[in-house]
Amino acid sequence: MLQLWAFVLVFGGIASKNVAAFAPPSPYCVQSRVATQPLRRGFSSSPIRLSSPNDFDLNDDYDDEEDDEPELLDKLLGKKLGINIGSELPGFTPEEIEELRIQAQATLDKAIDGRLADIEALREQIQEDLKESKERMKVASSLNAQVEKQNLLEKIDRLTSDFLQGNADFRESTKQAAAADRIAATSGRGVDWGSWGTVGGLDVIVGSSETVERPSKLLGSVDSARRRGDLSVESDDTVSMPTENRILVVSDGQRDKGSKRVIDELGRLLDKAFDSDITIDTYSPTSNIPMGGNNAQTALIFAYSLNDRSSLENILGRVLKRTAPVAGGAAGVPPSHVVIVSSLGTERTNKMPYSMQNMFGGKLDKLREIEQAIVAISRSRIDGKQKPLDYTIVKFGEVASSDGESGTETISIQPGDQLDGEIGPNAAAQVLLQAMAFQPYARNSTLCSTGLLPSGVTIDAATWNDKFLCLSGPELLRIEAGRGNEVDDGKVLDPKFEQLAQYVKEWSSVYEGDRKGTGLTTPVLVRNSRKGPSQFDGVIAREGVRLLFQTTNTGDRYKSATEEKQDEKERNSGSGGSAVKKTSGSAPVSVKARKEGGVEVLVEKTVDGELRVRARRCNMDHKTIVKEMSEEVIVSNLKKAVKAWVDARGVTGF
Ligand SMILES: *[C@@H]1O[C@H](CO)[C@@H](O)[C@H](O)[C@H]1NC(C)=O
């Protein structure tokens, strides 16, 4: 009885000390247990249920606490105190027992005080650790991000320098070869009809007129220009090719005052560009337009002067017809480039304000049909029998009443049907002049243009080229990435540019192979870009990758965005198998790989020393169905990646 009392006394003491010593350490959830339970338990019938040591168990799993507790206490009692009071007591006199009790009490107190001191130290240490680790956790994320960024930058640096070392010779020689080519081109072929770089796979030789002061100009198709070039280079034969510059314009000036203003302006610009050595014939759509189009090289047709698609077909039926040679003369050469002026919004008739414009009589729908007709006519030319026909579709909004004050130039050009707003007459005429005579990327493409260009303002050739560059592909994204490094004389490579190029290549490798987690619905092949630097594009260094879409295994045809969505729906609704479409017939699929489309990512350093990243469509022909969803995924990820690079550049100031 006595010893039990002693225990109660001793442990009661501990318990109350506990409460003081373990006054709630601030934010931990354990605190309520420490504060209340030991107190209650300490004075209950079972003093063994001392909970304190366990409160320092850093096990996250507080639920396991109950099981561990007695064991820990046993250890404390048995080993640490070193006495088994119960077994020692029998056979002693009450004095001895009293003496022992006092000693035991002292020993116990001392031992337990010692333990408590230890425990307190431990508690403090743990508390400290906890605080630290909590602090650590708090800074961990930002720290990690920093470390990751650093790692990434170091990795890029390493890759870049490896790459530079491994390729220096090769790249030096490539550059020399390119320079040699340029010199050859400058002195040789192509001089007659100027230089246009490469257009749609056709190699149009760069000539001396590449110089900015005298940009090369070209009327008619690129193909016919090449024929002329070949003829004049390969033989001295006296076949007289019509060299007169002629443009045929079809427009109803009565019906459309806006286009009349544009045509008048264009006439002046053409006269200037061709030193008055040019003839412009203007016809209304209902007049008797001459067969063969008067041998004009270019036909400019204002679509909103026409009734519909069949009007265009009728007109082109006449204009593109080869005329028989008249006595003594050469055979006629009909236009080989058709420029169609259409309207903004023809591809957005479901959106305001175009839905309103289209409401009565489907005006925009009719224009859209005309646009489609010219593309179809160009594509259906029979190889070998008919001369290739280039087309350009130019979309304008309303023609503004003025060209604006100087300093207000706002002219912009985009591929397709993206812009909204008016265009000034001078701006419109300038864009048409560029599209007809100066811009290779306007061939076989659709562009839209808005804004003003005050008549006093001149835009140099390089700037025009840059404005039209977005038509190549067309372009899906352009991000400026800051200035490149200055490259000293004698050095070839800009490390900054190379670093960005390596970074983009690293980024692209994610898409190779397994497409899980890339968000793409199609597998992708990653290949290097084959596009080199180009004076015409205003690019002195260029590297890149092509992400080439592969055939999906569900069919031989590429899935369109609508089909992708449809498939998704079917997958989600779990209807599965029944949705499998049968491809028509079982005709053997052609062996030649289809062009399934893709995204080419180009890292460029411009002639002005700026770095930029562009994404453009690639791997396309006119059978390719554009894979908009996958394009979007790639482009938006690229945007993020390049932004991260630019931001990192800001942080490290490199
Ligand atoms: C434009 O497209 C037509 C038809 O596909 C083709 O014959 C012509 O060579 C193309 N022109 C250019 C410059 O690529």
The ligand as an SDF file (V2000), in Angstrom:
LIG
                    3D

 14 14  0  0  0  0  0  0  0  0999 V2000
    0.9370   27.7040 -106.4670 C   0  0  0  0  0  0  0  0  0  0  0  0
    0.1010   26.5770 -106.5460 O   0  0  0  0  0  0  0  0  0  0  0  0
    0.0060   26.0010 -107.8270 C   0  0  0  0  0  0  0  0  0  0  0  0
   -1.0000   24.8980 -107.7870 C   0  0  0  0  0  0  0  0  0  0  0  0
   -0.8030   24.0500 -106.7000 O   0  0  0  0  0  0  0  0  0  0  0  0
    1.3760   25.5360 -108.2830 C   0  0  0  0  0  0  0  0  0  0  0  0
    1.3100   25.0000 -109.5730 O   0  0  0  0  0  0  0  0  0  0  0  0
    2.3320   26.7210 -108.2570 C   0  0  0  0  0  0  0  0  0  0  0  0
    3.6230   26.3160 -108.6160 O   0  0  0  0  0  0  0  0  0  0  0  0
    2.3640   27.3300 -106.8850 C   0  0  0  0  0  0  0  0  0  0  0  0
    3.1900   28.5100 -106.9070 N   0  0  0  0  0  0  0  0  0  0  0  0
    4.1790   28.7100 -106.0610 C   0  0  0  0  0  0  0  0  0  0  0  0
    4.9410   29.9610 -106.1950 C   0  0  0  0  0  0  0  0  0  0  0  0
    4.4540   27.9030 -105.1940 O   0  0  0  0  0  0  0  0  0  0  0  0
  1  2  1  0
  1 10  1  0
  2  3  1  0
  3  4  1  0
  3  6  1  0
  4  5  1  0
  6  7  1  0
  6  8  1  0
  8  9  1  0
  8 10  1  0
 10 11  1  0
 11 12  1  0
 12 13  1  0
 12 14  2  0
M  END
$$$$
